[in-house]
Amino acid sequence: MKTALQQAFARLEELHPSLFDIHTEKGRTFVNEFSKFLKVEREQIIEFANNFAESDAIYCSGECAIIKDAEQYYNETFKSE
């Protein structure tokens, strides 16, 4: 599963691959400027998950999941493909 922001960047890369070419000044500038938003999103998701105690549950796709390690939750749930 990808986050909405990851999906947006994947689609943007399909439509405008030159923006992601780190061998050009334009590409490096774009990647450096906008990668910080992916980091912010990651931090927000981890912070959200950390706000749940072990006894609390999050319901996804009708299944109950208990979050014990927020960073692990993020890494396993929102892998970049």
Secondary structure, DSSP 8 states (H G I E B T S, - for coil): ---HHHHHHHHHHHH-GGGG-TTSHHHHHHHHHHHHHHHHHHHHHHHHHHTS-TT--EEETTEEE--S-HHHHHHHHS---
